[in-house]
């Protein structure tokens, strides 16, 4: 028993748990209820898979992340990729296939950590990753319009389904539309107030009460998709009979997306004590989170930019905050599991649409546009591939473009110019290739230093070799 307790203590974070971490975990747990359910819907399976994954990812993934405030939970990109991989799976096998895909993806992440592949995440082009995430956000928003308005739309991809709805307004169920639009309004309105941390939960509860009170049976509910069990999921091994080559390729795609997104989380949420994050350790943590999620019948999880930002805003100090958010979620599920089945599906669609809209970052788009012609072409190509092709194909195209761009580092993601004083104005000129003795050079950088951008900056800076006392000022 002492040996078992020693192993458990070794897994726990070494940081001292604080009251702030315990409290910070509660908003994350509350927010994960609608987010987790919506992720399940996005993958085309029961919302319960998203809830179980949120719980497992936060607790088991949070044990060993090197990015201390990272929250490992469901993400829109991984859910969309998982759903794409399950397209040809029969409905009766989708749940089992999703669980198996999650296990394989977790294994791939752990193998990547063992092989120390973390350093290669910095070679992914920022323009490629930004375009892919923008395309994912657009697919989510377009794809949820039918559910928001209560329409069974036709179409081969998300944009086609949205067009089908808008061109057949007579098929819209007005009750579903009222529920979905009211959820959108609630989330947008509360998002401008101090209650923004609980906006998605309120947008879930109020329409649910409305639907139940008015007896609007035409509005689809979670219980129409899956039976909601009481209690907690019993751990079990996935069904190996559903494993297929398509499932393996889908799991690999999910792993790539999760790992690259996790690297972005590490960049956006540096450790409070100034220590550097380890990409390989974060790989391991996300892999463990996925393995645990699969054993609890969950779906793929990874480092979430939005939930990590919420964790920081709520006052998190250490890894214990993410773990506590998972534990609080266990309490919420135990107390309110019976109410989950009454949640209207249009409200989950509204949660996904708002999340997709919130992921848009005009500053990133402006930075890419200012980086040069090559970055614009790469951005446009990846975006169109994500909108019109399966996620697996889009990821493959994005990876190929990133590899090609590495052959021409001078034209990837950023541009460096020299600033000269001309009268009362600053004038841009080409950056020098070589520094001269006692020269003062002012440089300005267009673009982003995320992902491959940081590596590329070195190729653009003037060479100081042989120069005496040069000075370079970067803006």
C-alpha positions in Angstrom: 0.0 0.0 0.0 2.8 2.4 0.8 4.4 1.7 -2.6 1.1 2.5 -4.3 0.6 5.7 -2.4 4.2 6.7 -3.2 3.5 6.2 -6.9 0.3 8.3 -6.7 2.2 11.1 -4.9 4.9 11.0 -7.6 2.2 11.7 -10.2 0.7 14.7 -8.4 2.0 18.2 -9.2 4.9 19.3 -6.9 3.5 22.8 -6.6 1.7 23.7 -3.4 -2.0 23.7 -3.9 -3.6 27.1 -3.1 -7.1 28.3 -2.4 -6.9 30.3 -5.6 -6.5 27.2 -7.6 -9.5 25.5 -6.0 -11.7 28.5 -6.7 -10.3 29.0 -10.2 -11.3 25.5 -11.1 -15.0 26.2 -10.6 -15.6 28.6 -13.6 -13.8 26.2 -15.9 -15.9 23.3 -14.7 -19.1 25.3 -15.3 -18.0 26.4 -18.7 -17.0 22.9 -19.7 -20.5 21.6 -19.4 -21.9 23.3 -22.5 -18.5 23.2 -24.2 -18.0 19.5 -23.6 -21.5 18.7 -24.8 -21.2 20.9 -27.8 -17.9 19.1 -28.8 -19.7 15.8 -28.7 -22.4 17.2 -31.0 -19.7 18.5 -33.3 -18.1 15.1 -33.6 -21.5 13.6 -34.4 -21.8 11.5 -31.3 -23.6 11.7 -27.9 -22.8 14.9 -25.9 -21.8 12.6 -23.0 -18.6 11.7 -24.8 -17.6 15.4 -24.6 -18.5 15.6 -20.9 -16.5 12.5 -20.0 -13.6 13.7 -22.0 -13.6 17.1 -20.4 -13.5 15.5 -17.0 -10.7 13.0 -17.8 -8.6 15.4 -19.8 -8.5 18.1 -17.1 -7.7 15.7 -14.3 -5.2 13.2 -15.9 -3.8 15.6 -18.5 -3.3 18.3 -15.8 -1.1 16.0 -13.7 2.1 16.5 -15.7 1.8 19.4 -18.1 4.9 21.6 -18.2 2.8 24.5 -19.2 1.3 24.9 -15.7 -1.9 26.7 -16.6 -2.7 24.6 -19.6 -6.1 23.0 -19.6 -6.4 19.7 -21.4 -10.0 19.3 -22.6 -12.1 19.0 -25.7 -11.3 21.4 -28.6 -13.4 22.3 -31.6 -10.6 21.5 -34.1 -10.0 18.0 -32.6 -13.7 17.3 -32.4 -14.2 18.3 -36.0 -11.3 16.1 -37.1 -12.7 13.2 -35.1 -16.1 13.7 -36.7 -14.5 13.8 -40.1 -12.8 10.5 -39.5 -16.1 8.9 -38.4 -18.0 10.0 -41.6 -18.2 6.5 -43.1 -18.8 4.6 -39.8 -22.3 3.2 -39.3 -24.3 5.1 -36.6 -24.4 2.1 -34.3 -20.6 1.9 -34.3 -19.7 5.6 -34.1 -19.4 5.7 -30.3 -17.1 2.7 -30.1 -15.0 4.0 -33.1 -14.6 7.4 -31.4 -13.4 5.9 -28.2 -10.9 3.7 -30.2 -9.7 6.7 -32.2 -9.1 8.6 -28.9 -7.0 5.8 -27.5 -4.9 5.6 -30.7 -4.4 9.4 -30.8 -3.3 9.3 -27.2 -0.8 6.6 -28.0 0.6 8.6 -30.9 1.1 11.6 -28.7 3.0 9.6 -26.1 5.2 8.0 -28.8 5.9 11.5 -30.2 7.0 12.6 -26.7 9.3 9.5 -26.4 10.8 10.3 -29.8 11.3 13.9 -28.7 9.4 15.3 -31.6 8.3 18.4 -29.7 11.0 20.6 -31.4 9.4 20.1 -34.8 6.2 22.0 -33.8 8.1 25.3 -34.4 8.5 24.4 -38.0 4.7 24.7 -38.7 4.0 27.8 -40.6 1.9 30.4 -38.7 0.0 31.2 -41.9 -0.9 27.5 -42.4 -2.0 27.1 -38.8 -4.0 30.3 -38.7 -5.7 29.5 -42.0 -6.6 26.0 -40.7 -8.0 27.2 -37.5 -10.0 30.0 -39.3 -11.3 27.3 -41.7 -12.3 25.1 -38.7 -14.1 28.0 -37.1 -16.0 28.7 -40.3 -16.9 25.1 -40.7 -18.2 25.0 -37.2 -20.3 28.1 -37.6 -21.7 27.0 -41.0 -22.3 23.4 -39.9 -24.3 24.4 -36.8 -26.8 26.7 -38.6 -29.1 23.7 -39.4 -29.2 22.6 -35.8 -29.7 26.2 -34.6 -32.8 26.6 -36.8 -34.1 23.0 -36.5 -33.5 22.0 -40.1 -32.3 18.6 -41.4 -30.1 20.2 -44.1 -28.5 18.5 -47.1 -25.0 19.1 -48.4 -21.5 17.5 -48.7 -19.8 20.0 -46.5 -20.6 22.7 -43.9 -20.9 25.6 -46.2 -23.3 23.7 -48.5 -25.5 22.8 -45.6 -25.7 26.4 -44.5 -26.6 27.5 -48.0 -29.3 24.8 -48.2 -30.9 26.2 -45.0 -30.9 29.8 -46.2 -32.3 28.9 -49.6 -35.2 26.8 -48.0 -36.5 29.1 -45.2 -39.9 27.3 -45.2 -38.2 24.3 -43.5 -37.1 26.3 -40.5 -38.8 25.3 -37.2 -39.6 28.6 -35.6 -39.5 27.2 -32.1 -36.0 25.9 -32.6 -35.0 29.2 -34.2 -36.4 31.1 -31.1 -34.4 28.9 -28.8 -31.2 29.0 -30.7 -31.3 32.8 -31.4 -32.2 33.5 -27.8 -29.1 31.5 -26.7 -27.0 33.5 -29.1 -28.3 36.8 -27.7 -27.8 35.7 -24.1 -24.2 34.7 -24.7 -23.4 37.9 -26.6 -25.1 40.2 -24.0 -23.6 38.5 -20.9 -20.3 38.3 -22.7 -20.1 42.1 -22.3 -20.7 42.0 -18.5 -19.1 40.7 -15.4 -21.1 37.5 -15.9 -19.1 36.6 -19.1 -17.5 33.6 -17.4 -21.0 32.0 -17.0 -22.5 33.2 -20.2 -22.6 29.8 -21.9 -24.1 28.2 -18.9 -26.9 30.8 -18.6 -27.5 30.4 -22.3 -27.9 26.7 -21.7 -30.3 26.9 -18.7 -32.7 29.7 -19.8 -33.7 28.2 -23.1 -34.0 24.8 -21.5 -36.5 26.1 -19.0 -38.4 27.8 -21.8 -38.7 24.7 -23.9 -39.8 22.5 -20.9 -42.2 25.1 -19.6 -43.9 25.7 -23.0 -43.8 22.0 -24.0 -42.1 22.6 -27.3 -41.7 19.0 -28.3 -40.6 20.0 -31.9 -37.3 21.3 -30.5 -34.7 18.5 -30.5 -33.1 17.7 -27.1 -30.0 15.9 -26.0 -32.2 12.9 -24.8 -33.4 12.5 -28.4 -29.8 11.6 -29.4 -28.7 9.5 -26.6 -29.9 8.0 -23.3 -28.4 9.9 -20.4 -27.1 7.5 -17.7 -26.9 8.4 -14.0 -23.7 8.2 -12.1 -20.2 8.0 -13.5 -18.8 6.1 -16.4 -17.2 2.8 -15.5 -13.6 2.5 -17.1 -13.4 -0.1 -19.8 -11.2 -1.0 -22.8 -12.3 0.2 -26.3 -13.7 -2.2 -28.9 -10.7 -3.4 -31.0 -13.1 -4.7 -33.7 -13.8 -1.2 -35.0 -10.2 -0.4 -35.7 -9.5 0.3 -39.4 -7.0 2.1 -41.7 -9.4 5.1 -41.9 -9.6 5.3 -38.2 -5.8 5.1 -37.8 -5.3 8.0 -40.3 -8.0 10.0 -38.5 -6.3 9.4 -35.1 -3.0 10.6 -36.6 -4.7 13.8 -37.9 -6.2 14.4 -34.5 -2.8 13.9 -32.8 -1.1 16.4 -35.2 -3.8 19.0 -34.6 -3.8 18.6 -30.8 0.0 18.7 -30.5 0.4 21.8 -32.7 -2.4 23.5 -30.9 -0.8 22.6 -27.6 2.4 24.3 -28.7 0.3 27.4 -29.4 -1.1 27.2 -25.9 2.4 27.1 -24.4 3.3 30.2 -26.3 0.2 32.1 -25.2 0.3 31.0 -21.5 3.9 31.2 -20.2 4.5 29.8 -16.8 4.0 32.4 -13.9 7.5 31.7 -12.5 9.2 32.3 -15.8 10.3 28.6 -16.3 10.3 27.3 -19.9 7.7 24.8 -21.1 8.8 21.4 -22.5 6.9 20.5 -25.7 7.7 16.8 -25.1 6.3 16.9 -21.6 3.2 18.6 -22.8 3.0 15.9 -25.5 3.0 13.3 -22.8 0.4 15.0 -20.7 -2.0 15.4 -23.6 -1.4 11.7 -24.6 -2.2 10.6 -21.1 -5.3 12.7 -21.1 -6.5 11.1 -24.3 -5.8 7.5 -23.0 -7.7 8.3 -19.8 -10.6 9.9 -21.8 -10.8 6.7 -24.0 -11.0 4.5 -21.0 -13.9 6.6 -19.7 -15.7 6.6 -23.1 -14.6 10.1 -23.9 -13.5 11.8 -27.1 -10.1 13.4 -28.1 -8.8 16.2 -25.9 -5.9 18.6 -26.1 -4.5 21.9 -24.8 -7.4 24.4 -25.2 -6.5 28.1 -25.9 -9.9 29.3 -24.7 -10.1 27.2 -21.5 -6.5 28.0 -20.7 -7.3 31.7 -21.0 -10.3 31.3 -18.8 -8.2 29.4 -16.3 -5.7 32.3 -16.1 -8.5 34.9 -15.9 -10.1 33.0 -13.0 -6.8 33.4 -11.0 -5.1 30.0 -11.4 -1.6 29.7 -10.0 -0.5 26.1 -10.6 -1.5 22.8 -12.3 -3.9 22.2 -9.5 -6.4 24.6 -11.0 -6.9 22.5 -14.1 -7.2 19.3 -12.0 -9.7 21.0 -9.7 -11.8 22.1 -12.7 -12.1 18.4 -13.6 -13.0 17.4 -10.0 -15.7 20.2 -9.9 -17.1 18.8 -13.1 -17.5 15.4 -11.5 -19.5 17.0 -8.8 -21.7 18.9 -11.3 -22.3 15.7 -13.3 -23.3 13.8 -10.1 -25.7 16.6 -9.1 -27.3 17.5 -12.4 -26.9 14.4 -14.7 -30.7 14.1 -14.9 -31.1 17.6 -16.4 -28.6 17.1 -19.2 -31.1 15.2 -21.4 -33.4 18.2 -21.3 -30.9 20.6 -23.0 -32.2 21.7 -26.4 -29.9 21.0 -29.3 -30.2 24.6 -30.7 -28.5 25.9 -27.6 -25.5 23.7 -28.1 -25.3 24.9 -31.7 -25.3 28.5 -30.4 -22.5 27.7 -28.0 -20.4 26.3 -30.9 -21.2 29.3 -33.2 -20.2 31.8 -30.5 -17.0 29.9 -29.7 -16.2 29.9 -33.4 -16.8 33.6 -33.8 -14.7 34.3 -30.7 -11.7 32.4 -32.1 -11.3 34.9 -35.0 -8.3 37.2 -34.4 -8.1 40.2 -36.8 -4.6 41.0 -35.6 -3.3 37.6 -36.8 -4.9 38.0 -40.1 -3.4 41.5 -40.5 0.0 40.2 -39.5 -0.1 37.5 -42.2 -1.3 39.9 -44.8 1.6 42.2 -44.0 4.1 39.3 -44.2 4.3 39.2 -48.0 2.8 37.5 -51.1 3.9 33.9 -50.2 2.2 33.9 -46.8 -1.0 35.2 -48.4 -1.0 32.4 -51.0 -0.3 29.8 -48.4 -3.0 31.2 -46.1 -5.6 31.2 -48.9 -4.7 27.7 -50.1 -5.0 26.2 -46.6 -8.2 28.1 -45.9 -9.9 26.8 -49.0 -8.7 23.3 -48.4 -10.2 23.4 -44.9 -13.5 24.7 -46.1 -14.0 22.4 -49.1 -12.1 19.2 -48.2 -12.2 16.6 -45.4 -10.2 17.7 -42.3 -7.7 14.9 -42.9 -6.9 16.1 -46.4 -6.7 19.7 -45.2 -4.2 18.9 -42.5 -2.1 16.9 -45.0 -2.0 19.9 -47.4 -1.1 22.2 -44.5 1.8 20.0 -43.4 3.1 19.8 -46.9 3.0 23.5 -47.4 4.9 24.0 -44.1 7.6 21.6 -45.2 7.9 23.4 -48.6 8.2 26.8 -46.9 11.0 25.5 -44.8 13.0 25.3 -48.1 12.6 29.1 -48.5 12.9 30.6 -45.0 13.3 34.1 -46.5 9.6 34.1 -47.5 7.8 32.6 -44.6 5.4 34.3 -42.2 7.3 37.6 -41.6 9.1 40.5 -43.2 11.8 42.6 -41.6 12.4 46.2 -42.8 14.8 49.0 -41.8 13.4 52.3 -40.5 15.3 55.5 -41.4 14.6 59.0 -40.2 13.7 61.4 -43.1 12.9 64.8 -41.8 10.1 64.3 -39.3 9.1 60.9 -40.7 10.2 57.3 -40.5 10.8 55.7 -43.9 11.0 52.0 -44.6 13.9 50.5 -46.4 15.3 47.0 -47.0 17.0 45.5 -44.0 20.8 45.3 -44.4 22.4 41.8 -44.8 25.6 42.8 -42.9 26.2 45.2 -40.0 28.9 47.8 -40.1 31.2 49.2 -37.4 29.4 51.4 -34.8 26.2 51.3 -36.9 22.8 51.8 -35.3 20.1 49.9 -37.2 16.4 50.2 -36.3 14.3 47.3 -37.6 10.6 46.7 -37.7 9.0 43.2 -38.0 5.8 42.4 -39.9 4.2 39.1 -39.1 4.1 36.6 -36.3 6.8 34.9 -34.2 4.5 32.0 -33.4 5.4 28.5 -34.7 8.0 28.7 -37.5 8.1 32.5 -37.4 10.6 32.6 -34.5 13.0 30.4 -36.3 12.6 32.4 -39.5 13.4 35.7 -37.8 17.0 34.6 -37.4 17.3 34.3 -41.2 16.2 37.9 -41.7 18.4 39.7 -39.1 21.6 41.4 -40.3 24.8 39.4 -39.8 27.0 41.0 -37.1 30.1 39.0 -37.9 33.2 41.2 -38.1 31.4 44.4 -37.1 32.6 46.4 -34.0 30.1 47.8 -31.6 27.0 47.6 -33.8 23.5 48.3 -32.3 20.3 46.7 -33.5 16.9 48.0 -32.2 13.9 45.8 -33.1 10.4 47.3 -32.9 
